[in-house]
Amino acid sequence: MTPELLLRTLCEQHALPYAQGLRLLPLVRRAFEAPRDVRDRILSLVDRNLREQAERMPESERLTQNLEDQILLAVARVLHDWSPSEPLLDISRRLGDLELPSDEADGEAA
């Protein structure tokens, strides 16, 4: 397990967005390098801090975050096996064929 994955897991346990826990990532990384007793104390502090953050977060915000996470997971599962079609892969060529207004035309209209 990586420090990032552990932090993400702790955030999920407390229904917090991963972004809110990112400030604690240096501590989690340090915990991975420390002896076991120090690691346990650091991770306990990180867990307690995340729990306190979750308790301060309004319930509606936590529910919204949880719903957004569930939607993202559902979309990711659908798209995981998706591969873009040839026209989509060739979109840059098709966009290059579009005639876009030049900057000079914008200046004349002003």
Secondary structure, DSSP 8 states (H G I E B T S, - for coil): --HHHHHHHHHHHTT--HHHHGGGHHHHHHHHHS-HHHHHHHHHHHHHHHHHHHHHS-HHHHHHHHHHHHHHHHHHHHHHT----HHHHTHHHHHHTS----HHHHHHH-
